[in-house]
Amino acid sequence: MADDGEKTEEPTDKKIEDARKEGNVPKSQDASGVITLFVAILTVLMVFPFIAEHMLKLFQYYFSLVGTPLDKPFMLDIAIVTFKETLLMVLPLALAVAVAGVIAAIAQFGFLFNPDAIQPKFSKLDPIKGTKNLFSIKKLIEGVKITFKAHTTLGVGFIFFFFFIKELPTVALFSLPDQLEWLKDKMIIIALVMLLVIFFFALIDIVIVRKQYFDGLKMSKQEIKDEMKNMDGDPLIKSKIKQKQMEISRQRMMAEVPNADVVITNPTHYAVAIKYDQEKHHSPVVVAKGMDNMAQQIKKVARENEVHIIQNPPLARSLYAEVEVDKPIPEALFGAVAEVLAYVYKMNRK
C-alpha cells in the first residue's frame, strides 16, 4: 500500500493553476522551433521578391564601385548602404520569427504573463550554484539530446545540399535573377526537409515534456487532503462556525417565543411558535420551532410568558417539516392554523 507521503496522485486543477501562475508550464522547445521555422519559410516565400530586389540593388551597388579608390568616407558610405539594405532584407523575416515565437508559446499553454519571470534574481549570479547546474546530469542529458537532434537535422539538410551543390557549375551560367530563383527553390526544399525532421522530434518532445511536467506536479494523498482542507476550510473550524450560527439562531428564536400568539405541540417531540401581526404580514409566521430538547425549552419559555400551548400533533409535525423560521404559513395549512388562532383569540377575548 502506497505511503501518504509518496507522490503517486495526479495533480489537481488547483495545483496546475498555481504552477501556471508561477510560470511553470509545459513548453517544448522543438515545437516552438517547428512553428518558427514554418513561419520563416512562409515569410521567405512571400517576401522573396522584395528580398531579391534589395539583394540585386546591393550587388549592383558593389559592381558600380569597381575601380573606385578606397578612402575613409568611401568605406563609411559602403558600410551605411550595406547596413541599410541588409536591414531591409532581414527585418521582415526577423519580425515574422518573433511573432511566430509568441504564437508557438500561446499554442502550447495559452496566453500567460508572469511579472516575476522578468524580475532580476541576483541568486542566479551565484557562480558556485551556476557551476553545479552547468555540470548536472540533467544538463548533460539535455546537451546530448540537443546535439543529437542538431546533428541529425543538419545532416539530413547537408545531404540535400550536397546534391544541390553539384548543380553550381551549371547555375553559374545563369543570369543573376535566375540564380536567385534557383537559390530560392533549393532553400525551400532544404528548409522543408529539415522542418519535417524537426517536426518528428517535436512530436516526441511534446510527449516527453508533458509527461515530465505532470510527473513533476504529482501529489501525495496527504497533499491532496491538505489542499482540500485549505479550499473548503478546516472541518473543525467549520463545525465551530456552524455551531455558533446555530446557537445565535436558537437565541434569536427563544427571544421571539414570548411575543408569539400560540405554541403548537404534538405534545412531546415538536413545538412550533406562531405569531400573527396583521400590520406586518398577510398570514401567520413561524417565529420559532424545535424538536425534543429544543421543543421543551420553547414550551418552558412559553409557559413563563403566559403564551398559550395547544396540543395538535398532526399540525405540529406539518408545521415543523414544511415551514422554516420567519416564513409565513402555506395556504394548505391556513385552515388548521386559523382554527387554533381563533381558539386562542377567544381565550384572550380578542
NORSULQUI-V916112 format. One record per backbone hydrogen bond with DSSP energy under -1.0 kcal/mol. CO is the residue of the C=O (numbers start at 1). NH is the residue of the N-H. Records with the same first field share a line. If there is no record, write none. Layout:
# NORSULQUI-V916112
CO->NH, NH
This chain:
# NORSULQUI-V916112
3->6
4->222
6->8
9->219
12->16
13->17
14->18
15->19
16->20
17->21
18->22
19->24
20->23
23->25
28->32
29->33
30->34
31->35
32->36
33->37
34->38
35->39
36->40
37->41
38->42
39->43
40->44
41->45
42->46
43->47
47->51
48->52
49->53
50->54
51->55
52->56
53->57
54->58
55->59
56->60
57->61
58->62
59->63
60->64
62->65
63->66
65->68
71->75
72->76
73->77
74->78
75->79
76->80
77->81
78->82
79->83
80->84
81->85
82->86
83->87
84->88
85->89
86->90
87->91
90->94
91->95
92->96
93->97
94->98
95->99
96->100
97->101
98->102
99->103
100->104
101->105
102->106
103->107
104->108
105->109
106->110
114->117
121->124
122->125
123->126
126->130
127->131
128->132
129->133
130->134
131->135
133->136
136->140
137->141
138->142
139->143
140->144
141->145
142->146
143->147
144->148
145->149
146->150
147->151
148->152
149->153
150->154
151->155
152->156
153->157
154->158
155->159
156->160
157->161
158->162
159->163
160->164
161->165
164->167
165->168
167->171
168->172
170->173
171->174
175->179
176->180
177->181
178->182
179->183
180->184
181->185
182->186
183->187
184->188
185->189
186->190
187->191
188->192
189->193
190->194
191->195
192->196
193->197
194->198
195->199
196->200
197->201
198->202
199->203
200->204
201->205
202->206
203->207
204->208
205->209
206->210
207->211
208->212
209->213
210->214
211->215
212->216
219->9
220->224
221->225
222->226
223->227
224->228
225->229
226->230
227->231
228->232
229->233
234->238
235->239
236->240
237->241
238->242
239->243
240->244
241->245
242->246
243->247
244->248
245->249
246->250
247->251
248->252
249->253
250->254
251->255
253->256, 257
257->260
262->274
263->310
264->272
265->312
269->292
270->266
271->290
272->264
273->287, 288
274->261, 262
275->285
277->281
284->329
285->275
286->326
288->273
290->271
291->294
292->296
293->297
294->298
295->299
296->300
297->301
298->302
299->303
300->304
301->305
302->307
303->306
308->263
310->265
312->316
313->317
314->318
315->319
316->320
317->321
318->322
319->323
324->327
327->286
330->333
331->334
333->337
334->338
335->339
336->340
337->341
338->342
339->343
340->344
341->345
342->346
343->347
344->348
345->350
